[in-house]
Amino acid sequence: MRMRDIQMYLSKFTNGNKGTAISDCEVFLEMENGKLAKISNIELQESRLIGKINSSSAWRVVIKAERNGLILLQSTTYKK
């Protein structure tokens, strides 16, 4: 998935408008066991791979979950 995919996906919910109820909702990460975790941080990291400098593959966005932030809810879309 690319950043532009995330931007397009999110704009479908907000119709490009800020301040909607969707804009203020919490964002969770679905874990391997189907539990939900709160997102604690989003980082932009630079890759140091040879030949990848100044290209889109030289960067990555990393979404980190809170270590103890598991919610007792099961994801409604979790497939075992």
C-alpha positions in Angstrom: 0.0 0.0 0.0 1.3 3.5 -0.8 0.6 6.8 1.0 -1.5 8.0 -2.0 -3.7 4.9 -1.5 -4.3 5.9 2.2 -5.0 9.5 1.2 -7.5 8.5 -1.4 -9.2 6.0 1.0 -9.5 8.5 3.8 -10.8 11.3 1.5 -13.8 9.0 0.6 -14.9 9.2 4.2 -14.5 12.9 4.7 -15.3 14.0 1.1 -12.2 16.3 1.4 -13.8 18.3 4.3 -12.2 18.7 7.6 -14.1 18.6 10.8 -16.5 15.7 10.1 -17.3 13.1 12.7 -15.0 10.6 10.8 -12.1 13.1 11.0 -12.3 13.0 14.8 -12.7 9.2 15.3 -10.0 7.1 16.8 -7.8 4.9 14.6 -6.9 1.4 15.6 -4.6 -1.3 14.3 -5.9 -4.9 13.9 -3.4 -7.3 15.5 -2.7 -10.9 14.3 -5.1 -12.3 16.9 -8.0 -10.1 15.8 -7.7 -7.7 18.8 -7.5 -4.0 18.3 -4.6 -1.8 19.4 -4.5 2.0 19.7 -1.9 3.7 17.4 0.7 5.4 19.5 2.9 6.9 16.8 3.4 7.3 13.0 7.0 7.7 11.8 8.5 8.5 8.4 11.7 6.5 8.1 14.4 6.8 5.5 15.8 3.6 4.0 19.5 3.3 3.6 19.4 0.8 0.8 22.0 1.4 -2.0 20.4 2.6 -5.2 17.2 3.7 -3.5 18.2 7.2 -2.5 15.9 10.0 -3.8 13.2 7.5 -4.9 9.9 6.6 -3.4 11.4 3.3 -2.1 13.9 5.3 0.0 11.1 6.2 2.5 8.5 4.2 4.5 5.7 5.2 6.9 5.7 3.0 10.0 2.5 2.9 12.2 3.3 1.8 15.7 0.8 0.4 18.2 0.8 1.1 21.9 2.5 -1.8 23.7 -0.2 -2.1 26.4 -2.9 -0.5 24.3 -4.8 -3.7 23.3 -8.5 -3.1 23.5 -10.7 -6.0 24.7 -12.8 -5.7 21.5 -12.4 -8.2 18.7 -12.3 -6.7 15.2 -15.6 -7.3 13.4 -13.7 -8.1 10.1 -11.2 -10.5 11.6 -10.7 -13.7 9.6 -9.2 -16.7 11.5 
